[in-house]
Amino acid sequence: MGLRDDLDRYREVGEQRRQDLEEFIQYGDLGESRRDEVRIPIKIIDLPEFAYDQREMGGVGQGQDGTPEPGDPVGEPEPGDGDEEGDPGEEGGDHEYYEMDPEEFAEELDEQLGLDLDPKGKKVIEEVEGDFTDITRTGPTGTLDFERLFKKGLKRKLAMDFDEDYVRAALKVDGWGPARVFEWARSDENLPVSRIWIENAYDEMPADERTTYESLDEMNADVERTDTAQRIRRDGVDQVPFRREDERYRYPEIVEERERNVVVVNIRDVSGSMRQKKRELVERTFTPLDWYLQGKYDNAEFVYIAHDADAWEVDREEFFGIRSGGGTRISSAYELALERLDEEYPWTDWNRYVFAAGDSENSSNDTDKNVIPLMERIDANLHAYVETQPSGNAINATHAEEVENHFGDSNDVAVAYVTRPADVTDAIYEILSTEETDE
């Protein structure tokens, strides 16, 4: 078997694994898994492996009379050990499972659905020192930014530089004194020379040199002016003027370490209209969402709320196995969700998701007058409603449509419709991809 064949087999394994994951979400027994461990049934595909040359018959572990021979299956029952013909057994056969934690499950689902969610940290748990990138005017000598200081001094040196020989030559023009040379240098030649420097240079000049040239034109014909760049290339820089006000000291940037924590409020309708098939679709949609968000965040907490005409909090086990009865008032669940979030999970410290599911049947005007205003009051990364109607929309199943029409293309509200298990992965994508676009 060549390398290309091996790669093809590994790709086949990867594709089969993605198919196993999708089939598991849509049709598998989710109850086989726990909150912190996902057990996915898999179809076995032989991976490429080394095979010994069957012509080599010698070696340890070989022999006759019941001892293993090359090519004998390992762990297979011997003939006559339970392989006789007869009626099928009543016990279920063993299945192979791939066990993954929620983080692995989230990675697999990201790849399966083409998602790339990047949870944001909220609550600051630690402040640490980062790179020395911030600057202050004072600090220990060892943190002095000398490179910055040198550049400041060099920039000042270049700004103050002028051709001293050229200015001294102007002082040799007959009849020109310090005042005339200063005006000429600053106005006509734009040279950064000070009046004091000119006066000192004039005082140091022998008197007989002050009449060397009869005119400025004669001086220019005799003296060639050089610019700053030419002088630096010729003479270099012998002195850089450092000043205390140019000193800057480096200190470490303070980096806030934020915990990526999330609270997920799961709401489900348990009114009398929620028959078994509807309940199963709710559980089949919410369970992978729980695993996914638990795998995405450092710290995940879950609040489970059941409601008919009233709402009450339940634990996870009861939430995914609760039976139905009573009327329907969806707003009761959002009232309880708002209370719980405000008390224990402030928006400033927590990422928040509010997921609700049911058959879209609600008491008259409750969606418009109560549920939608409550959704607008509850700050959350994402609100989602999943309608489960196996037989299609009932006449009075309008809740999902009203929510969808009100919020439109909002990037923090998603509405999904599930009529059969095959719709579940599409619903999960609709929900999570909506939150993905949030900047």
C-alpha positions in Angstrom: 0.0 0.0 0.0 1.5 3.3 -1.0 1.5 6.7 0.8 -1.3 8.0 -1.4 -3.4 5.0 -0.5 -2.7 5.7 3.2 -3.7 9.3 2.9 -6.9 8.3 1.1 -7.7 5.9 3.9 -7.2 8.6 6.6 -9.4 11.0 4.7 -12.0 8.2 4.5 -11.7 7.9 8.3 -12.2 11.6 8.8 -15.2 11.8 6.5 -16.7 8.7 8.2 -16.2 10.4 11.6 -18.0 13.5 10.5 -20.9 11.4 9.1 -21.0 9.5 12.5 -21.2 12.8 14.3 -24.1 14.1 12.2 -26.0 10.8 12.4 -25.4 10.8 16.2 -26.8 14.3 16.6 -29.8 13.5 14.4 -30.7 10.0 15.3 -28.3 8.6 18.0 -29.1 7.8 21.7 -28.0 11.0 23.4 -28.6 9.5 26.7 -25.5 7.3 26.4 -23.4 10.5 27.0 -22.9 12.5 30.1 -22.6 16.3 30.4 -18.8 16.0 30.5 -18.3 13.1 28.1 -19.8 12.5 24.7 -20.0 8.9 23.5 -20.5 8.7 19.7 -21.1 5.3 18.0 -18.7 4.9 15.1 -18.3 2.5 12.2 -15.0 0.8 12.2 -12.7 1.5 9.3 -9.4 -0.4 9.2 -6.4 2.0 9.3 -3.3 1.4 7.3 -0.9 -0.8 9.3 2.4 -2.7 8.9 2.0 -6.4 7.8 4.6 -9.1 8.3 5.7 -11.1 5.3 3.8 -14.4 5.5 6.8 -16.2 4.0 8.7 -15.6 7.2 7.4 -18.5 9.3 9.9 -18.5 12.1 10.0 -16.4 15.2 8.6 -16.1 18.7 5.0 -16.9 19.3 4.5 -19.4 16.5 3.9 -23.1 16.7 1.4 -25.9 16.2 -1.2 -27.8 18.1 -3.4 -25.0 19.1 -0.8 -22.2 19.4 -1.4 -19.1 17.2 -0.4 -19.3 13.6 0.4 -16.3 11.3 -2.8 -14.7 10.1 -5.0 -16.2 12.9 -7.5 -13.6 14.2 -6.7 -12.2 17.7 -9.5 -12.6 20.2 -11.8 -14.5 17.9 -13.7 -17.4 19.3 -12.6 -20.9 18.3 -14.9 -22.9 16.0 -17.6 -24.6 18.0 -17.5 -21.9 20.7 -21.0 -20.4 20.3 -21.1 -20.2 16.5 -23.6 -23.0 15.9 -26.7 -22.3 13.9 -29.7 -21.4 15.9 -32.2 -18.6 16.9 -30.9 -15.1 17.1 -29.9 -14.0 20.6 -32.0 -11.6 22.6 -29.2 -9.6 24.0 -27.8 -6.5 22.1 -24.4 -6.7 20.6 -21.5 -4.6 21.6 -20.9 -1.3 19.8 -17.7 0.7 19.3 -17.8 4.3 20.7 -15.5 7.3 20.2 -15.4 9.2 23.5 -14.7 12.9 23.5 -14.9 15.7 26.0 -17.1 18.8 25.2 -14.0 20.7 23.9 -13.3 18.0 21.3 -17.0 17.8 20.4 -17.0 21.6 19.8 -14.0 21.3 17.5 -15.6 18.5 15.6 -18.9 20.4 15.2 -17.0 23.5 14.1 -15.4 21.5 11.3 -18.6 19.7 10.5 -20.7 22.9 10.2 -17.9 25.3 9.0 -18.1 27.4 12.2 -15.3 29.4 13.8 -16.7 31.0 17.0 -14.2 32.9 19.1 -15.7 33.3 22.6 -14.8 36.5 24.3 -13.5 36.8 27.9 -15.6 38.9 30.2 -14.7 38.7 33.9 -11.2 39.9 34.8 -9.5 37.2 36.9 -5.9 38.4 36.9 -3.8 41.3 35.8 -0.3 40.4 34.6 2.7 42.3 33.3 3.2 42.1 29.5 5.9 43.4 27.2 7.7 46.6 28.0 5.7 48.6 25.5 4.4 51.5 27.5 6.3 54.7 28.1 6.6 57.0 31.1 8.7 60.1 31.9 10.3 58.6 35.1 11.6 55.3 36.1 14.6 53.2 37.0 17.8 53.8 35.1 17.8 50.3 33.7 14.5 50.9 31.9 15.7 54.1 30.1 14.8 54.0 26.4 18.2 55.1 25.2 17.4 54.5 21.5 14.4 56.9 21.8 16.6 59.4 23.7 19.4 59.2 21.0 16.9 59.7 18.2 15.5 62.7 19.9 18.9 64.2 20.4 20.0 63.4 16.8 16.9 65.0 15.4 17.6 68.1 17.4 21.2 68.1 16.3 20.2 68.0 12.6 17.6 70.7 13.1 20.1 73.0 14.8 22.9 72.3 12.3 24.2 74.9 9.9 27.4 75.5 7.9 29.5 77.5 10.4 32.3 78.2 8.0 29.9 79.7 5.5 28.4 82.1 8.2 31.9 83.1 9.4 32.8 83.9 5.8 29.8 86.3 5.7 31.3 88.2 8.7 34.3 88.9 6.5 32.3 91.0 4.0 33.4 94.6 4.3 30.8 96.7 6.2 28.8 93.7 7.4 28.6 93.4 11.2 26.8 90.8 13.4 23.4 92.4 12.9 23.6 92.4 9.1 24.9 88.8 9.0 22.1 87.6 11.4 19.4 89.1 9.3 20.9 87.6 6.1 21.4 84.2 7.6 17.9 83.9 9.1 15.9 85.6 6.4 17.8 84.9 3.1 19.5 81.6 3.9 17.1 80.1 6.4 20.0 79.0 8.7 19.2 78.1 12.3 22.0 80.3 13.8 21.6 82.4 16.9 22.5 86.0 17.3 24.8 85.2 20.2 26.7 82.7 18.1 27.3 85.3 15.4 28.4 87.9 17.9 30.8 85.5 19.6 32.2 84.5 16.2 32.7 88.1 15.2 34.5 89.0 18.4 36.9 86.0 18.0 37.7 87.1 14.4 40.9 89.2 13.9 40.1 92.7 12.8 42.0 92.5 9.5 39.8 89.6 8.4 36.6 91.5 8.7 37.3 93.2 5.4 38.4 90.2 3.4 35.6 90.5 0.8 34.3 93.6 -0.9 30.8 92.1 -1.4 28.7 89.1 -0.7 29.0 88.0 -4.3 32.8 87.8 -4.0 32.4 85.8 -0.8 30.0 83.3 -2.5 32.5 82.9 -5.4 35.2 82.0 -3.0 33.4 79.9 -0.4 31.4 76.8 -1.2 28.4 76.1 1.1 27.9 72.5 2.2 24.6 71.1 3.5 24.1 69.0 6.6 24.1 65.6 4.9 27.4 66.4 3.2 29.1 67.5 6.4 27.9 64.4 8.3 29.3 62.1 5.6 32.5 64.1 5.7 33.0 64.7 9.4 30.6 62.4 11.2 28.7 63.5 14.3 30.9 64.3 17.2 28.3 65.3 19.7 24.5 64.7 20.2 22.7 67.1 22.5 20.8 65.1 25.1 18.2 66.8 27.2 16.4 65.6 30.3 13.0 66.4 28.9 13.7 63.8 26.1 14.2 60.9 28.6 11.5 58.2 28.5 11.4 55.0 30.5 9.8 51.7 29.4 7.5 49.9 31.7 5.4 46.7 31.2 2.0 46.9 29.8 -0.7 45.6 32.2 -2.6 42.8 30.6 -6.0 41.8 31.9 -6.5 38.0 31.8 -10.2 37.4 31.3 -12.0 34.2 32.0 -14.2 33.0 29.1 -17.2 32.2 31.1 -20.8 31.6 29.9 -24.2 31.0 31.4 -26.7 29.2 29.2 -30.4 29.5 30.0 -32.4 26.6 28.4 -36.1 27.1 28.3 -38.6 24.4 27.1 -42.3 24.3 26.7 -43.8 21.4 28.7 -47.5 22.3 28.1 -50.1 19.7 27.1 -49.5 20.3 23.4 -45.9 19.1 23.6 -46.3 15.5 22.7 -43.4 12.9 22.6 -42.1 13.7 19.1 -41.9 17.4 19.9 -40.2 16.8 23.2 -37.6 14.5 21.5 -36.8 17.2 18.9 -36.2 19.7 21.7 -33.9 17.4 23.5 -32.1 16.5 20.3 -31.4 20.1 19.5 -30.5 21.4 23.0 -28.2 18.6 24.1 -25.5 19.2 21.4 -25.8 23.0 22.0 -25.0 22.4 25.7 -22.0 20.2 24.8 -20.8 22.8 22.3 -20.9 25.8 24.5 -19.4 23.9 27.4 -16.5 23.0 25.1 -16.0 26.5 23.9 -15.8 28.3 27.3 -13.5 28.0 30.2 -16.4 28.0 32.7 -19.9 27.1 31.7 -23.0 27.2 33.9 -26.5 26.2 32.8 -29.9 27.2 34.0 -32.8 25.0 33.0 -36.4 26.4 33.0 -39.6 24.5 32.2 -42.9 26.2 31.7 -46.5 25.7 30.8 -48.6 28.6 31.9 -46.1 29.1 34.8 -42.4 28.6 34.9 -40.1 26.8 37.3 -36.4 25.9 37.5 -35.4 22.3 37.2 -32.1 20.3 37.1 -30.5 19.0 33.9 -31.7 15.4 34.3 -35.3 16.5 34.9 -35.1 19.1 32.0 -34.2 16.4 29.5 -36.8 14.0 30.7 -39.8 16.1 31.7 -43.3 15.2 30.6 -46.0 17.6 29.5 -49.2 19.0 30.8 -51.1 22.3 31.3 -51.5 25.5 29.2 -48.9 27.8 27.7 -47.5 31.2 28.6 -44.0 31.5 27.3 -43.4 34.9 28.9 -43.4 33.2 32.4 -40.1 31.5 31.5 -38.5 34.7 30.3 -39.6 36.5 33.5 -37.8 33.8 35.5 -34.7 33.9 33.2 -34.4 37.7 33.7 -34.6 37.3 37.4 -32.0 34.6 37.6 -29.6 36.4 35.2 -29.8 39.7 37.0 -29.3 38.1 40.4 -26.3 35.9 39.6 -24.9 36.5 36.1 -24.4 40.2 35.4 -23.9 41.0 31.7 -20.6 42.8 32.5 -19.0 39.6 33.7 -20.8 36.8 31.8 -21.4 35.8 28.3 -25.1 34.9 28.2 -27.2 32.7 25.9 -30.9 32.2 26.2 -32.3 29.3 24.2 -36.0 28.4 24.1 -37.9 25.7 22.3 -41.4 24.5 21.9 -44.2 24.1 19.3 -44.7 27.9 18.9 -48.2 27.7 20.5 -48.6 30.5 23.0 -51.4 32.2 24.8 -53.1 35.1 23.0 -50.9 38.2 22.6 -48.3 36.9 25.0 -45.5 36.9 22.4 -46.1 40.5 21.2 -46.9 42.1 24.5 -44.6 40.2 26.9 -42.0 37.8 25.4 -40.5 40.2 22.8 -40.1 43.1 25.3 -38.5 40.7 27.8 -36.1 39.4 25.1 -35.1 43.0 24.4 -34.5 43.6 28.1 -32.3 40.6 28.6 -28.8 41.4 27.3 -27.3 38.3 25.7 -24.8 37.2 23.1 -27.7 35.3 21.5 -31.4 34.6 21.9 -32.7 31.6 20.0 -36.1 30.0 19.6 -36.5 26.5 18.1 -39.9 25.6 16.9 -40.6 21.8 16.9 -43.6 20.9 14.8 -43.3 17.3 13.4 -46.5 17.6 11.4 -45.9 21.1 10.1 -47.2 24.4 11.5 -50.4 24.3 13.5 -52.9 27.1 12.9 -52.1 28.7 16.3 -48.4 28.0 16.2 -47.3 31.6 15.5 -44.7 32.4 18.3 -41.6 31.6 16.2 -42.9 33.6 13.2 -43.7 36.6 15.4 -40.3 36.6 16.9 -38.6 36.3 13.5 -40.7 39.1 12.0 -40.0 41.4 14.8 -36.2 41.0 15.1 -35.6 40.4 11.3 -31.9 39.9 10.5 -30.7 40.9 14.0 -27.3 39.2 14.7 -28.3 38.4 18.3 -31.6 36.6 17.7 -32.0 33.4 15.8 -35.1 31.4 14.9 -34.9 27.8 13.7 -37.5 25.3 12.6 -37.2 21.5 13.3 -39.8 19.1 11.9 -37.7 16.0 11.9 -34.4 14.8 13.3 -32.7 15.5 9.9 -33.4 19.2 10.5 -31.4 19.3 13.8 -27.9 20.0 12.4 -29.3 22.8 10.2 -31.0 24.3 13.2 -27.8 24.2 15.2 -26.0 25.9 12.3 -28.7 28.5 12.0 -28.3 29.3 15.7 -24.5 29.3 16.0 -23.8 31.0 12.7 -26.1 33.9 13.7 -24.0 34.5 16.8 -20.8 34.1 14.8 -21.5 37.3 12.8 -21.6 39.3 16.0 -18.6 41.7 16.1 
